């Protein structure tokens, strides 16, 4: 009788531990992406609103890049499927579009 591999036994715990920073970074990216889309400048003179949009977009992209960098570590990639990183990358694309359109 063979016993299961210790890698298979640890994958559930490892996935739960690694999910925490990925989820937190994705939630940070989602919040700042939402902020970037809800800020509406009062006019062309409203430099503070435009600066807030740019800052929110930059923080969104930075959080998404940090999540992607974490996922690119080989041990994380083995434990976490590729679809764990997709929401963060989509938020980065949306923030980049907001930055290009109205930032």
N, C-alpha and C positions, 0 to 999 in steps of 0.2 A: 504494500500500500504506500502510495507516495503522498507526501504532505504538500499543501499548496505553497507556491512561492511566496517568500516574505515580501516581494515587491507588490504582489496582488493584495496582500493583507494591509499594507501601509498606504495604498493608493487612496482609499476612502478618507483616512485621516489627513493625509497630505493635501488632498483636494480641498477639504474643509478649511485647513489652515491657509492655503494659498488663495482661496476664494475671498478671504477677508480683505486683503489689500486691493485685489482687483475690483471687488465690488465697491469699496470705498473710493477708489480713484475714478471709477465710472460714475458714481453718484456725484462726486465733486464736479466732474466734467458735465454731467447733466444739469446740475444746478446753475453753473456759470453759462452754459449754452442757453438755458431758459432765460437767464438774466440778460444775455446779449440780445435775445429776440424780443424781450418785453420793454427794453429801454427805448423810449421814443423821444428824439430831440424835439424841442419846441420850435426850432427853426434852424436855418443855416448858421446862425450865430452861436448856437448852443454847443460850445466846444467841450464843456464838461460831460454832456451826454455822449458825444462822439468818443471822448476819451474812455468813458465807462464801457461803451460797446467794444472798443479795441481791447481794453483790459480784460473784459469777460471772455472775449474770443481767445486771447493769449493764454489765459488760465485754463480754458477748456482744452486747447490744443496741448498745453504742457501736461495736464493730467492724463490725457489720452496717450501722449508719447511715453509718459512714465509707466502707464499700464502696459503698453506695448513692449517697452524695454524689460519690464518684469516678466512678461510672458515669453520673451525671446530667450531667457535663461533655459538651457537644455533640461534641467530637472523639472522646471515648471511646465515646459512644453510637453514633457512626457506625462505629467499628471493631469494637465488641463487641456481639453480639446480646443481646437482653433476657434470655435464659435464663442468662447468666453471673452475674446478680445474684440469681437465684431461691434458690439454696442459702443464701446469707447471710440473705436475708429470712425464709426458713423457720426458720432457727436463731433469729432474733430473735423470731419468733412462739412457738417452743417455749420459749425462755427467759422470755418474758413470761408464758406459761402456768405455768411452774414458779414464777415469782415470785409470781403470783397465788394459786397453790395452796398453796405451802409456804414462802414466803419471808417 
